[in-house]
Amino acid sequence: MRNIGTKAWGIRIPIVKEGDDLENIVINAIINASESENIVFNDKDIIGITESLLARTQGNFVSLDCVGKDINNKFGDEVGVLFPMLSRNRFSLILDGIARGVKKCIVQLNYPNDEVGNPISSLEKIYQKGINPHTDEFTEDEYKKIFTEKDRINPFTGVDILNYYKNISDKIEIIFSNNPTSILKYTKNVLVSNVHARFKTKEIVKKAGGEKVYALDEVVNKSVDGSGYNEEYGVLGSNYSTDEILKLFPRDCEKFVNNVQKKLLEKTGKKIEVMLYGDGSFKDPVIGIWELADPVVSPAFTDGLTGVPNELKLKYIADNTNLSETEIINKIREKDISQKEALGTTPRRITDLVGSLCDLMSGSGDKGTPVILVQGYFDNYASK
């Protein structure tokens, strides 16, 4: 029996720029790391690569002026922005671009927090003030009378996101409601701006009388005056690059991961799985933010990472049977698992689990390890 299960290494690579050969940069870094650390490759090892590296080397950027032009082409001079993320990094630049394309921009915010848990006030304060978040709607002035600036300050960032968004442009008017149809009292032109519930939200708004209704995945889904674009996700998954530029989710992702896998097979003789990853899918236990601000954890991965784990819950077997260790090992090898014996092994996709591991390993700061090597992920207690 092995004494160690899953292992993960953060792989350092040089700072990459637009036009760099990312495939070979990643492969060379992995080979160099294996030689310096005496790492032996195996079939079904996993290489995770941050999506931002690919987007940067592709030059997949868009200016805020191009975002504004696309907004104007779709909506004309007026738009309602529905349920955007409360994030300086993730949405403030998008909102700036939107405002550049119109004469009037009505922003409807969720409260007390957005779709992924970013707070604008606390649920405790909502109930203390006798507010029903399911029905009560407010203008910006009404909201400010109820919640002081101190109430609205994010305890972790120290930012009042309401004022932050309001100060982006004098074209912006802000309202508060958790009912997606409230925006239709102000405009029939609606840009659905939540991420994971966008399809349902869009359907609700259209059925309630929305006329020009688009979602963020339909903004810059084609090139605007030669800009970058993403045909599947638009500006979803975009991130701050400069004060005037957004980095978009990368394109041609499947081609990239398959090419890296092929080249690694040629170099190592092993079939190593490869995935791109963005945000992991996990919830911060203190502030309550669900980290998945990207539309998906992994925009592309090789075939061996498809599906969900098929695992036996060892502690259930230990607590509820008298099987010997040898019998348990044989049960794992045969995958003879009942529903109860799998209970608690949450059926999340392999890419969501591994992508979350990679995101936690690499972080978003200055670790300098945007490539992660994972070994033994598919091993189990029966592995030799």
Residue pairs with C-beta under 8 A, 6 or more apart in sequence:
1 381
1 383
1 384
2 376
2 379
2 383
2 384
4 376
5 376
5 379
6 374
6 375
6 376
6 377
6 379
7 374
7 375
7 376
8 357
8 358
8 361
8 372
8 373
8 374
8 375
9 33
9 37
9 39
9 372
9 373
10 361
10 362
10 367
10 369
10 371
10 372
11 29
11 30
11 33
11 369
11 371
11 372
11 373
12 29
12 33
12 368
12 369
13 25
13 26
13 29
13 53
13 368
13 370
13 371
14 25
14 29
16 22
16 25
16 53
16 56
16 57
17 56
17 57
18 56
18 57
18 58
18 59
19 57
19 59
20 57
21 57
22 49
22 53
22 54
22 57
22 256
23 256
23 259
23 260
23 263
24 263
26 47
26 49
26 53
26 260
26 371
27 260
27 263
27 264
27 267
29 371
30 47
30 264
30 371
30 373
31 267
31 268
33 39
33 373
34 40
34 41
39 373
39 375
41 268
41 270
41 272
42 270
42 375
43 270
43 271
43 272
44 271
44 272
44 273
44 304
44 377
44 378
45 270
45 272
45 273
45 373
45 374
45 375
46 272
46 273
46 274
46 275
46 305
46 354
46 372
46 373
46 374
46 375
46 377
47 260
47 264
47 272
47 273
47 274
47 275
47 371
47 372
47 373
47 374
48 274
48 275
48 276
48 277
48 354
48 355
48 357
48 358
48 362
48 371
48 372
48 374
49 257
49 260
49 274
49 275
49 276
49 277
49 370
49 371
49 372
50 276
50 277
50 278
50 358
50 362
50 370
50 371
51 237
51 249
51 250
51 253
51 276
51 277
51 278
51 294
51 299
52 239
52 247
52 250
52 278
52 370
53 370
53 371
54 250
54 253
54 256
54 276
55 61
55 228
55 247
55 248
55 249
55 250
56 247
58 228
58 250
58 251
58 252
59 228
60 228
60 229
60 230
60 247
60 248
60 249
60 250
60 251
61 227
61 228
61 241
61 245
61 246
61 247
61 248
62 220
62 224
62 227
62 228
62 229
62 235
62 238
62 245
62 246
62 248
63 97
63 227
63 244
63 245
63 246
64 93
64 96
64 97
64 100
64 244
64 245
64 246
65 97
65 100
65 244
66 97
66 220
66 224
66 225
66 227
67 94
67 97
67 98
67 100
67 101
67 219
67 220
67 224
67 235
67 246
68 97
68 98
68 99
68 100
68 101
68 102
69 101
69 224
69 225
70 101
70 219
70 220
70 224
71 79
71 97
71 98
71 100
71 101
71 102
71 191
71 219
72 101
72 102
74 212
74 214
74 218
74 219
75 101
75 102
75 189
75 191
75 212
75 214
76 102
76 189
76 212
77 102
77 103
77 104
78 102
78 103
78 104
78 105
78 106
78 187
78 189
79 98
79 101
79 102
79 104
79 105
79 106
79 187
79 189
79 190
79 191
80 105
80 106
80 107
80 108
80 183
80 184
80 186
80 187
80 189
80 190
80 191
81 95
81 98
81 105
81 106
81 107
81 108
81 191
81 193
82 108
82 180
82 183
82 190
82 191
82 192
82 193
82 194
82 201
82 205
83 108
83 109
83 110
83 114
83 115
83 180
83 192
83 193
83 194
83 197
83 201
84 91
84 94
84 95
84 107
84 109
84 114
84 193
84 194
85 91
85 114
85 115
85 116
85 118
85 193
85 194
85 195
85 293
86 109
86 113
86 114
86 118
86 119
86 120
86 161
87 114
87 118
87 161
87 293
88 157
88 159
88 161
88 164
88 240
89 239
89 240
90 238
90 239
90 293
91 193
92 164
92 165
92 168
92 240
93 238
93 240
93 243
93 246
94 193
94 216
94 219
94 235
94 238
94 246
95 105
95 107
95 165
95 168
95 169
95 172
96 168
96 169
97 246
98 105
98 191
99 105
99 168
99 169
99 171
99 172
100 169
102 171
103 171
104 171
104 173
104 187
105 169
105 171
105 172
105 173
106 172
106 173
106 174
106 175
106 183
106 186
106 187
107 165
107 172
107 173
107 174
107 175
108 174
108 175
108 176
108 177
108 180
108 182
108 183
109 120
109 162
109 174
109 175
109 176
110 120
110 176
110 178
111 120
111 121
111 126
111 133
111 143
111 176
111 178
112 119
112 120
112 121
112 122
112 123
112 125
112 126
112 133
113 119
113 120
113 123
113 288
114 120
114 194
115 194
115 195
115 196
115 197
116 195
116 196
116 289
116 290
116 291
116 292
116 293
117 283
117 284
117 287
117 288
117 289
117 290
118 154
118 161
118 289
119 154
119 287
119 288
120 152
120 154
120 161
120 162
121 147
121 151
121 152
122 151
123 133
125 147
125 151
126 133
129 146
129 147
131 146
133 178
134 178
135 179
136 177
137 175
137 176
137 177
137 179
137 182
138 146
138 175
138 176
138 177
139 175
139 176
140 162
140 166
140 173
140 174
140 175
140 176
143 162
143 174
143 176
144 162
149 160
149 163
152 160
152 161
152 162
152 163
153 159
153 160
154 160
154 161
155 287
156 287
162 174
165 172
165 174
166 172
166 174
173 186
175 182
175 183
175 186
177 183
180 201
180 204
180 205
180 208
181 204
181 205
181 208
181 209
183 190
183 205
184 190
184 205
184 208
184 209
184 210
188 209
188 210
188 211
188 212
189 210
189 211
189 212
189 213
190 205
190 210
190 212
190 213
190 214
191 214
191 215
191 216
191 219
192 198
192 201
192 202
192 205
192 213
192 214
192 215
192 216
193 215
193 216
194 201
195 216
195 236
195 292
195 293
195 294
195 295
196 292
196 295
198 215
198 216
198 217
199 215
201 215
202 213
202 214
202 215
205 213
206 213
215 234
216 234
216 235
216 236
217 232
217 233
217 234
217 235
217 236
217 295
218 234
219 234
219 235
220 227
220 228
220 229
220 230
220 234
220 235
220 248
221 229
221 230
221 231
221 232
221 233
221 234
222 229
222 231
223 229
228 248
229 248
229 251
230 236
230 237
230 248
230 249
230 250
230 251
231 251
232 249
233 248
233 249
233 295
233 299
235 246
235 248
236 249
236 294
236 295
237 248
237 249
237 278
237 294
237 295
237 296
237 299
238 246
238 247
238 248
238 249
239 246
239 247
240 246
240 247
241 247
249 278
249 294
249 295
249 299
250 256
250 276
250 299
253 276
253 299
253 300
254 300
256 276
256 300
257 274
257 275
257 276
257 300
257 301
257 302
258 274
258 302
260 274
261 271
261 272
261 273
261 274
261 302
264 270
264 272
264 274
265 271
265 272
271 304
273 301
273 302
273 304
273 305
274 301
274 302
275 298
275 300
275 301
275 302
275 305
275 351
275 354
275 355
275 358
276 298
276 299
276 300
276 301
277 297
277 298
277 351
277 354
277 355
277 358
277 359
278 294
278 296
278 297
278 298
278 299
278 355
278 359
279 291
279 292
279 293
279 294
279 297
279 359
280 291
280 292
280 297
280 355
280 356
280 357
280 358
280 359
280 360
281 290
281 291
281 292
281 297
281 348
281 352
281 355
281 356
282 290
282 291
282 292
282 356
282 360
283 289
283 290
283 291
284 290
284 291
291 359
297 349
297 351
297 352
297 355
297 356
297 359
298 305
298 351
298 352
298 355
301 351
305 350
305 351
305 354
306 350
307 349
307 350
308 347
308 348
308 349
308 350
309 345
309 347
309 350
309 353
310 335
310 337
310 342
311 337
311 342
311 345
311 380
312 331
312 332
312 335
312 337
312 341
312 342
312 345
313 341
313 342
313 343
313 344
313 345
314 328
314 381
316 340
316 341
316 343
316 344
317 323
317 328
317 331
317 341
320 340
323 331
328 381
329 381
329 382
330 382
331 337
332 380
332 381
332 382
333 382
354 374
354 377
357 372
357 374
358 372
358 374
361 369
361 372
362 369
362 370
362 371
362 372
376 383
